[in-house]
Amino acid sequence: MSDFARRSSGWLLAISLIALGFSLVFGPEIGLLVLSAQLMLWLGFHLYHIGLLLRWLNRPAPGRIPEGYGAWHNVFMSLYRRARKQKQSKRKLASILDRFIHAGEAMPDGVVVLDEYDRIEWVNPMGVEHLGLDPITDVGNQILNLIRQPGFHTYMAAQSYSQPLILRSITPSERVLSIQLVPFDTTRKLLLSRDITQLERVQTVHRDFVANVSHELRTPLTVVGGFLETLSDMPTLDDHTVRQFLPMMLEQSRRMQSLVEDLLTLSRIENSPRSMQQETVNMTRMLDTLMVEAEGLSQGRHQIKLDNTCEHWLWGNAQELHSAFGNLVSNAVRYTPEGGSITLGWHAMDENRAVFSVSDTGIGIPREHLPRLTERFYRVDRGRSRGNGGTGLGLAIVKHVLARHHARLEVQSEAEKGSCFSVIFNAEQLTEAEI
Ligand code: ADP
């Protein structure tokens, strides 16, 4: 029996006994009168407390539980305890929800929660950025009205969410997004978006690279193969024809050889650890070597000058630096017509920087090509580059080597006038010359 029922039955018993006592002493009328008066008081007591309870239930605040007497005291106390417990668990739930919201907001992927009618319930900041949504006005709107791309509509209609959807340029920026819908809670869905622009770019570069290498190798291989076929079809080998074919075959095989060598250099630089072996590089000796190489390549067709005014040496990988500088020198020789001049320079730029430069009075490069020069296989004039033994990889090698030496390449060039390729080294790569 509950405390309330026990106390109530006790009161009822007491009231009845008092009324019985009165009726025995003063007669049944008086007894009845006393009984009614007591019942009225008892009823009033309970009505008063019921009133208090109703008033509190209308605006239940745990801090304002009414004071009760007798059995009602315990009723109100247990109400108070319950309300306090509820408030605590509400606070706990709110903090869990807050943490989930913060976690969702911190996610590097876009997250949109959709209700059963595909209306937006919640979207995190990355989802807003990826899908071009408005975090305030778009909530409650159908996602299909906001993302108009037909591919997205088909994806939503198909309801087969195992594969992600690739969406391009959903916002004004040139983005590529991978969209994935994840159903949950029987009717709702999570729409996840991931920016795969960079990944796509890498894949495209990789595809282009393989296609370019295949193309570069196919041409000389076809030429050599053609010559060999012609020779093998001849009933007897004619010495004159063989002598005619051999230099051409040799040229093509050299072309393949330099391409493979450049590819290996590039791959070695790309794959070797970032912390390469560094040493002091004697720039006086380096410039002398480059001069000898330039003269060897030029075969007396150009005037080659040296302008060395810097006292610093470099701190870096001599082999890599030689490969990068050598490519600039080789380009200057190959793209400067006979009679032109080429100058190798090593100067202090200011207190903290020094610059290695190769300038020529060659064919120059039209301005629009300058930003793409260091891309692999990028050439201003394909025919001319191949004609002088170029592989299209020289400046790509330069770019990688310089990145590893925290150096910067600057190109100044004017078509028909000449070019100047400058490599700027920071203080951290400069060392004092050793005697
Ligand atoms: P390539 O093997 O074709 O010379 P590079 O990567 O070394 O390849 O150079 C890329 C392109 O930049 C060349 O094809 C050429 O068009 C241009 N280029 C590089 N250096 C010079 C230069 N000194 N003068 C004119 N054009 C140049």
Residues whose N, C-alpha, C, O or C-beta is under 5 A from the ligand:
A	BS01	ADP	N331 A332 Y335 G362 I363 G364 I365 L373 Y378 R379 V380 D381 S385 G390 T391 G392 L393 G394 L395 A396 S419
